[in-house]
Amino acid sequence: MGMIYAVQRYAATRPWAKRVGQLYGQAVHQAAAQQQVLELVQRELARAAQVYPAVAERTGAEQRLADAYGQFCRHGKVMAHLEDGLMQALRHTRVPGNLPDRLQLPAAAFYLHVDGAEGGAFVMQVPDRQEVALLLLRADFSLAGADWLADVEDSLALLVSYPGELAEPLAAVAAPWRGLLSAVLNGLALMTQPRLALVRGWEGSAPPASVALAMHPACAKSRQKGRSQLLQAGYQEVSYCRLDGAATLPEHYATPGYWRRQAVNDAQGGSRLVWVMPR
């Protein structure tokens, strides 16, 4: 079974991933789970360093990955997938100057898959500080056949504020990361659009018969049986991001899309982003 999502490949390659998910899922306070996971990863990598000495230098990166995966598990394992037509339009849309004053996301922590060629990101909202923690993963993260202990696997962690300026974090990252970061930031802006629909389904490679059973419109037992079959086979539920009109946009655009700010006339005030699609 091919795994197109980096979060799946993380879970399949890290021997501590299942335990990380359990610790975050069971803990009353997230901070307690975080400390346990930091220690767990440090112990495991210290053992691995006896065979792969260079892996000791990646302890911090692996701890960040484990924390992001744990939060992903704690908040429902939501995987948001920007569909191809939508991603094509976003690829021709300028990144907003700021995120909106209010950021509504599908979960407090989730995985955003933006493009098979770019990769994706763990997204973790910190509403008390009006920040979003991002952990970007390239499309080649832990591919089948790769030895993640021996290979150097890059990830990029950064914080963005809302409604803070986005030009600075974009300029600060190395050039190879800018395409993915731009796609993720456009994806976050898209999440705030009222017309956006998140349609629950299963990853594209899942067997159609089991998917049909899991999505049965009338029988709860059939849905439960199909869901169990898919989960046992290693397939994941996916929230497909869809927006009316995006799938029918042309492949080539004369003018790029952009984001404009619009005042919100309610008790909280502030402003929101409106997407002007490319044409």
Rosetta blueprint (number, residue, H / E / L):
1 M L
2 G L
3 M L
4 I L
5 Y L
6 A H
7 V H
8 Q H
9 R H
10 Y H
11 A H
12 A H
13 T H
14 R L
15 P L
16 W L
17 A H
18 K H
19 R H
20 V H
21 G H
22 Q H
23 L H
24 Y H
25 G H
26 Q H
27 A L
28 V L
29 H L
30 Q H
31 A H
32 A H
33 A H
34 Q H
35 Q H
36 Q H
37 V H
38 L H
39 E H
40 L H
41 V H
42 Q H
43 R H
44 E H
45 L H
46 A H
47 R H
48 A H
49 A L
50 Q L
51 V L
52 Y L
53 P H
54 A H
55 V H
56 A H
57 E H
58 R H
59 T H
60 G H
61 A H
62 E H
63 Q H
64 R H
65 L H
66 A H
67 D H
68 A H
69 Y H
70 G H
71 Q H
72 F H
73 C H
74 R H
75 H L
76 G L
77 K L
78 V L
79 M E
80 A E
81 H E
82 L E
83 E L
84 D H
85 G H
86 L H
87 M H
88 Q H
89 A H
90 L H
91 R H
92 H L
93 T E
94 R L
95 V L
96 P L
97 G L
98 N E
99 L L
100 P L
101 D L
102 R L
103 L L
104 Q L
105 L L
106 P L
107 A L
108 A L
109 A E
110 F E
111 Y E
112 L E
113 H E
114 V E
115 D E
116 G L
117 A L
118 E L
119 G E
120 G E
121 A E
122 F E
123 V E
124 M E
125 Q E
126 V E
127 P H
128 D H
129 R H
130 Q L
131 E E
132 V E
133 A E
134 L E
135 L E
136 L E
137 L E
138 R E
139 A L
140 D L
141 F L
142 S L
143 L L
144 A L
145 G L
146 A L
147 D L
148 W L
149 L L
150 A L
151 D L
152 V L
153 E L
154 D L
155 S E
156 L E
157 A E
158 L E
159 L E
160 V E
161 S E
162 Y L
163 P L
164 G L
165 E E
166 L L
167 A H
168 E H
169 P H
170 L H
171 A H
172 A H
173 V L
174 A L
175 A H
176 P H
177 W H
178 R H
179 G H
180 L H
181 L H
182 S H
183 A H
184 V H
185 L H
186 N H
187 G H
188 L H
189 A H
190 L H
191 M L
192 T L
193 Q L
194 P L
195 R L
196 L L
197 A E
198 L E
199 V E
200 R E
201 G E
202 W E
203 E L
204 G L
205 S L
206 A L
207 P L
208 P H
209 A H
210 S H
211 V H
212 A H
213 L H
214 A H
215 M L
216 H L
217 P L
218 A L
219 C L
220 A H
221 K H
222 S H
223 R H
224 Q H
225 K H
226 G H
227 R H
228 S H
229 Q H
230 L H
231 L H
232 Q H
233 A L
234 G L
235 Y L
236 Q L
237 E E
238 V E
239 S E
240 Y E
241 C E
242 R E
243 L L
244 D L
245 G L
246 A L
247 A L
248 T L
249 L L
250 P L
251 E L
252 H L
253 Y L
254 A L
255 T L
256 P L
257 G E
258 Y E
259 W E
260 R E
261 R E
262 Q E
263 A E
264 V L
265 N L
266 D L
267 A L
268 Q L
269 G L
270 G L
271 S E
272 R E
273 L E
274 V E
275 W E
276 V E
277 M L
278 P L
279 R L
